Amino acid sequence: MRLLCVVLSLMLCGIAGSGVAIGSEEMTSRDFAYGYMLKTPGESPLYSFPLPNEVYRQLRRADLSDIQVFNGAGEAVPYALRTLKDEKSRTTASVPYFPLYETESSQDDISLSIRRDADGTILDFDSSRVGQSEGIAATGYLLDLGKQSENTGSLELYWLTNGRHGSVTVSLQQSADLQHWYPLVHRVTLVDMEYGGNRVVQRKIHFQGRAERYLKMIWQKDSPAIELESVTAESRPIVSRQNLQWVSLYNGIKSTENGITAIDFTSNYRLPVRNVRLRFTEPNAIINASIQSRAAESQEWREQCRGVFYSVKVEGQTVQSEPCSFLGTTSREWRLVVLDDGAGLSGNSKNVMIDLGWKSDELIFMARGTPPFLLAYGSGKIESVQSASRTDMVLAAVKQQGEGVVLNAGLGKKIELGGEAALEPPAPPKPWKTWLLWGVLIVGVLLMAIMAMSLIKDMQKATDETDDE
């Protein structure tokens, strides 16, 4: 019996010891596939840099947590990821406008007809009153962008429809002195129409370059005249630290359930996606659809945005719907659910492409210890490198100290750490506990059998001795 207790105790100790896991503090850079040496000029407690595209190609976790920064002694240091934000938001301003008539639209010098103040702001356009009083239709408009002209990136126009939806093609000319004019936008089509049971609207005119203060908007002779209600100038898009990038997903797999068509796509990268747009294989296509995503096949689909997507050709110009925007996701699987099909996607012959728009995240790390610092990324061996509390600590430090204390780190040489082998998930753990438990049971049964046999022999011996007497 004493032997049985000793054996069971030893085996149970083995079971308890077999459950000990390796903590994240014991990990080294060799547990990651690749890395970048980091350049940290100056002296600061905090450094930051945008994650390079290559990092997203190798990450294995949906929460992007298989990343770590190590110091020169090989110690992990706290870090945080945050979304790169615009340094300032776009601004809008109302733009004054004045109707132009046929002679004024074609002539270059219209300065004599205009009264301006000392800052150049148009106060009155005398000749326009004549045209209005005579009932002559305007052939264009004069716009005054004011002092914000250098930062203006687009115009948004609203006009009277009087119940009639349609389109108009216009061009824009620009001038700094109202005497000399040259092209700004050669040809653009504005749309407010019904198409396929849905409303298609395109009210914006985007500028490719810097615009002068004064603009002449003139519509083509074969286009109907419009009567403006309002014009709004929007400042040029602010490029924070990196432009929006796009990745296209092709060869979607179609399925139909209860008459609803769904098209599934798979991305090879865990990108921080915040915008989606659709590209149709042929013009004049429009659909009402839901864009959904999920991190893995085992999860439920989650809707990211819903709306009308289109690509129509009007007066030789292609008008496309704006990309839809959302908070952001690193999902690899995407689904397009067609709610109302005006593009022939329900059949087998037509398909669509999804473009994913994304921006790199910014990584901020504490420069604890001695340099050089190393960014290590891509690992299939870990569940999570850093706790959420450490991330919160880093962001709290930035908030308390201010953005000025965060210096820019540079990317140095890319190096191979654990290589492709580090990207492979670990082999399933062997069921040591199960095996040990079965071992305990088997040994226990054997010991019980031995004890029973010994007891039987002792009883038999005692019986034989009694018979001899």
N, C-alpha and C positions, 0 to 999 in steps of 0.2 A: 504493500500500500504506500509505503514511504517512497519507493521508486516511482510509482505512478504520479504522485504529487510533484516530485522533482521534474519529471518529463513534461507534465502539463504546464508547470510554471515557466520552464524554458521556452516552450512553444508559444505560450501566450505573450511572453516578452518579445518574441520575434514578430508576432502579429502587430503589437503596439509600435515597434520600431519601424515596421515596413510602411507606415502611413506618414512619415516625416517628409515634407516637401521642401524643395530648395527655394529660398526666398529670392526676391528680385535683387536684393543687395549683393547676392553672391554671383550675379551675372557679370560677365566680362564682355568686352567688345567682340570677342570671337564668337559669341552667341548670335551675332548679327551678320548679315550677308556682306554688306558693303559699308563704306563710310567716306566722309569728306573731312579733310583737315580744315580747321577754321582759323582764319586770320583775325586777331583781336587787337587792333591798334589802340594806342592810348591806354588809359587806366580807368576802368569803370566796373561797378558791381554787376551791371546788366548789359548784355549784348543781344542783338536781334538780326535776323536775316530771313528773306523769303525762301521757303522750301523749293529746291530745284525740281523740275519735272521728273527727273530720274528717280527721285525718292518715291513718288506716287506709283511708279511702275513696279516697285518691289515690295510695297507694304502689303501685309497679309491680313491685318485686323481692320474691321469695319470702323472702329473708333480711332484709327491711326495711332494706336498706342505702341506699336513695335518700332519705336524711335527712342534713342537715348543719347545724351551728350556726356562724354567722359572728359576728365581733365588729364593733365600730363602724367599723373600718378595712377591712371586707370580707374579712378573713382567716378561713380555716376553723380552728376550734379543736377539740381532741380531745373525744370524747364516748363514752358507753357506754350500752347498753340493758340493763336487768335486770328480772326479773320482780318485781312487787310482792308481798312476802311478808307474812303475818300477823305482827303485832307479838308475839304469843304464841300458843301452840298451845292447842287445846281440852283441857280436863281432865275426867276422869271420876271418880266416887266411888260407892261402894256405898251404897244407901239402905236403912235398916232399915224393915221393914214388919210390920204387925200385922193379923190378920183381924178384920173387923167382921161382926156378925150383924144380923139384921133390925131390932131395936130400936135398935141403935147406929148403923146406917147412916142411919136417918131422923131421929134426934134431933139437936138442935143442940149442946147442952152435953154433951160427953163428958169434960170435964176431971176430974170427980170419980173416974172410973174409971182414971185414968192417973197413974203416978208418974214424976216428972221430977227431974233434977238441977238444980243452980243455973244452968246454962247453957241449960236448957230441953230438953235431950235426953231423949227418952222412954226410961225404964228398964224399965217394965213396964206392961202393959195388963191389969189384973186380970180384967175380965169376959170377955175372950176365952177364958180357960181354961175357963170354964163351958160355952161353946158347943162347944168342942172335945171336952170330956169327954162331952157329951150327944149327939155325932155330928151336930150341926146344921150344915148347909152355910153357909159364909160368903157374904155378899151384897156384900162389898167389902173394901177394905183401907185402913188408916191408914198414911200414909207420913210420915217425918220427914226433910226435906231438910237439916236442920242449918243451919249458918251460911252455906253456899254457896247458899242459896235464891235470893238476888238475882241471881246469875249463872247460874242453871240455865236452860237453853234447851230441854231435852228429857229424856224418860225412855225407857229401853229396858227392856222387860219380857220375862222368860222364864218360861214356865209349863209344868206337866206336861201332856203330851198323852195319855199312856197308850195310844199307838198310834192315837189318834183325832185327826185333823187337822180344824180348823174355824175358826170366827171368833167373836169376842165384841165387842159394842158397849158402851163404857164412857163415863162422864162423870167429870170431876174438879172437886171443890170445894176451896177453900183457906181457911186461917184463920191468924191470927197468935197466937191465944190459946186455940184449941180450944173456944171458946164461940160465936163468931160466924163463920158460913160464907157464902161467896158463890162464884158459878161462876168457874172458870178455863178449862175446856174443856167445851163443852156436849155434844159427841157425837163420838166417834172410834171407828173400827172397827179392831181388832187381828186379824191373820190369820196362820194357819199351816195351809196346806191344799195339797192336790194339785189342779192345774188344767191340763188339756190335756197331761197327762204330765209336767208340770214343777211344782216346788214354789214356791208363792207365799207370801212371808213379809213381814209388816209388823208390827214389834214396837215402833215408836217413837211416842211422843206428843210433839208439838211445842207449845211455849207461844208465844202471840203477844205477851204482855207479861211483866212481872215477876211472879214467883210468891211467895206467902207461904211460911212455913216448913213448915206442916203441910198435908197434902193428904188428902182422902178420895176414893178411887177406887171408884166404884159402877157395876156393870154393869146394863144394862137388864133389866127383868123377863123379857122374852122371849128373853134371851140366856143361854146355858149358863154355869154357874159355872166359874171357873178357879182352880187352885191354884198360886200363885206359887212359883217357884224362886229368882228373884233379880230385883232392880231396880237399875238403874244410872242415875245422873244425869250428864248431859253438859252442860258449860258452854255458854253462849250463843255462837253463831258470832261470831268476832272479825272485825269489818269493818276491814281493814287501812287502806286509803285510798280504796277504791272498791268498791262492791258488784259482784257477778257480774252481767254483762249477757248477754242472750240474743238471738240472731238466728235466725229461722225460715227454713228452706228448704222450698219447696213444689214441686209439679209434677215429681216425680222421674220419670226415664225408666227403664222396666223392660226387662230383657233376661233370657233364660233360656238356660242352657248346661248340658248334662248333668243336666237336672232341677233345677238350682239357680237360684233367682230372685235377681237383683241389681237394685237401684234406684239410679240415679246422680243426684246433685244437684250444682249449681254455685253457689258463693257469689261475689258481686261484690266482696268485700273480702278483704284479707289480714289477717284477725284472728288474734290469738294465742289460739287455741281450746284449752281444757283440759278441757272437759266436754261431753258429748253426752247428750241425752235424746230419746226418741221420743214422738210424739203420734199416736194412732190416730184414725181417722175415726168409729169406732163403739166402744161399750163391750164389755167381755168379750173382749178381744183379747190374745193372748200369742204371742211368738215367741222362738226362740233364734237369735241373729244375731251377725254380725261387722261392726263399724264400721271402715271403711277410708278412707284419704285419699291424695291425691297432689298435688304442686304444679303439675304440668302433664301434658298428655295424653301426652307422650313418656316419662313416668316410670312405674315400676311402682307398683301399689297397695301401701300399707303399712297393716297392721292396727294400729288404735289401742286397741281394746278388744273384748271378746267376752263375751256373757252372755245372760241371759233378761230380756226387756223385756215389760212387761204393763201393762194398764189394765183392771181388773175391778171390777164393782159388787157389793158385799157389804152386805146389809142397808141398802140405800139410800145407802151411802157408796162413793165411788170410791177405789180403792186402786191406786196407781201405783208402778212400780219406780223405784228411785233412779237419778239420772244416773250414767253411767260417767265415770271420771276418768282422765287420762293426763298425761304430762309437758308436752305442748303442741306445737302445730304451726300454721303459717300457711298451710296448704294451702287452695286454692280448690275443689278437686274432692273430693267425698265419695261414698262408696258404702256401701249397706246390703246385705249378703249374708245372705239368709234361709236359715238352716241347718235350722230346724224351724218350719213355718208353722202357727200356730194362730190366724191373723188373716185368712186368705183373701187374702193378698197375692200368691199365685201366679197368681191370675186377673187379669182386666183391670179389674174393677169396683172393687176396693179399693186404697187407697193409704195412705201414711203420711207424716208430716212429721218432719223432723229439726230439733231446736233445738240450736244451737251456743252453749255458754257460754264467755265470755271475760272477761279483765280487761286493762286497759291496762298496757303496760309503763312503767317509769320510766326517763326519760332523765336522765343525769348528765353535766354538761359542765364542762370547765376554763374558768374565767373569765380567760383570757389576753387581754391587750390591753384596749382601752377599750370601755365600753358605748356605745350600747345593743347588746345581743346579739339575734340573729335566728335563729329556727328556720325552716329552709327544707326543704320536703319535696315529694316527687312528681316523678320525672324518668324519662323513657324514654330519655335520651341517654347515661346512664352505666352502667358495669358495676359499679363499687364505688367509693364515696367514700372510705372510711377502711379502713385495714388492721387486721387482728385485733390486731396488736401495740399499736396505740394504744388500742384498747378495753381490752386487758389492763392497760395502764399506768394508765388512769383507775380501774379497779376495784381495782388494787393500791394506788393512792393513798388510796382510800376505806378500804381495809382497814387501812392503816398509820396513817392519821390519825384513824380512827374516824368513826362516823356523825354525831357531834356537829358536825363541821366542815362538813357538807353542809347548806346553807341552802335553803329553799324558794324557787323562782323562780315568778313568776306569768305568766300569759298575757295579753298585751296585745292590740292591734288585729291583726286578720287582714288581710293585704295580698296583692295579686296580684303575682307576680314575672314568671316567663316565661309564665304563663297556660297554657291548655289545649295550646298548641303544644309546651310543654316535656314534656308527657306522651306525646307521640307518639314512637315509636322512630325512630332516625335511618334515613335511606334506606340501603339496602344499599350498601356501598362499591363504587365502580367498580373493575373489574379492571385497574388501571393496570399492574401487573406483567405480566399476560398481554399487554396491548396493547403494552407496551414490548418484551417479548421477541419478539413477532411483528414489531414494527417493526425490531428488530435483524436478525432473520432476513431480512426483505424487503429492507432496505437492504443487507445483506451480499450477498444474491443479486444485487441490482441492480449493486452495485459489482463483484462478480465478473463479471457479464455485460459491464459496461463495460470492465473490464480485458481480458476475453477478446476483445471486439471490437477494442480497441486493439492487442492482440497480433496478431490476425489481419491487421489493416491493415498493421502493421509488417512482418509476414512477406510479405504480398503485395507491398509496396513493394520489399522486398529482392529478391524473385523477379523483379519487372519490371526492376530495375536490372541484374540478372545477365543477363537475356535481351538487353538493349540492348547489352551489351558483346559 
